[in-house]
Amino acid sequence: MRAQGTGIAGRRAVLLRKLYTFLLYLFAPLVLLRLAWRGLRTPDYWRRWPERFAFIEPPLGKRVIWIHAVSVGEVQAAAPLVRALLERYPEHSLLVTTVTPTGSARVTALFGEEVAHVYAPYDLPGAVARFCGRVQPQLAIVMETELWPNLFHHCKHRAVPLLLVNARLSARSVAGYRRVRSLAAETLAAVTEIAAQSESDARRFESLGANPSTITMTGNLKFEQRIPPSLLERAEVLRRDWGAARAVWIAASTHEGEDELLLDVYRQLRKQFNHCLLVMVPRHPERFEAVAALCRQRGYSTVMRSDHAVCTAETHVYVADTMGELPLLYAASDVAFVGGSLVEHGGHNLLEPAALGIPVITGPHVFNFIEICELLVSAGAAVQVADSDELLQTVSRWLGDANERHRVGQLGRQVVEKNRGALQAVMAIIDRYL
């Protein structure tokens, strides 16, 4: 009976994958239109379209390790792993793929010519086959949670070991995948090993049909970020440019609908800290100009980082409109709010400011980072606020008490140090295949 049930489920999964592929082909023109539309704000979306269909030059070398990191956050998380692979396997070529231009730019900024980079192919059978044929990876590593049925199926067909690394699944994602559980189970069956961030992530993968024997709890690679001394030196220079004596509050990775709330908080905050500087870091480049315009509409003297203008004592808001500088901006600030959390986006990485010893605040919507949020909050290294009023109270309290800021920041550093070890665990898995 079990074999019969498995066969029925397998046939259903194949039919679902064919339906999924048909829909991909059907909506492909709309996908290209969306690329063209996004290019109106970010011209890089107009470039390198052939790569998205795997019309690429093969990477140099025949022993290719392929790492897929969808965008900036995943590239940043993969950075310690890429460094370790470059050091341990110098005879291999590394190919890093992304989906977004910002992810592409981050790969170049971090690794330069040390790795090859192209955009990942769309999950169309022809593009996937062409990509695998031209790259011929010896090992495929997919960061976090990118489940692509055709790509994973093709890797299995070619006997390419496929690892899900730093893998995570939110409860919301699980609910979505359960609607097509047979397809999700077949896709996960093509994965050789899953290196899950936490026990709860491991259980969620099991609930979608992943084989428990393929799952290992390795921890989160984001704890492996190292702070180079040069970053702290540059942060000191930047802080002097902002004004060493003034209070600085950074609102990072903000989303549409969140900026207005943060500026309302800032208006109240200035009643107590008249010369406080607000550093705004929108999550997406296409919103840089809009956020700066919003700040000016509210009557705030606003400087954009890319203009290289002087940030005077009369400057209210500093809009960071460059990519890859968030750690520097955190290090130069007193208090950090991590965005995507006052609106229902799911939050962003809280570990970057914590690792730098900056006290961290997040909003109520952190379903993408629940475990990390709970860990930092329980250690006293972060505060999760329910709304703008609580955000105002917390920022005000910390800006007014340097000793408390230092104490909380040190707790954050300790949490990060205590939870290192994911890189060693992941490399042990990779070693078995290389």
Summary of the structure (lengths in Angstrom):
residues: 434
radius of gyration: 22.6
end to end distance: 38.7
largest distance: 75.6
contacts: 1441
relative contact order: 0.10
helix: 54%
strand: 15%
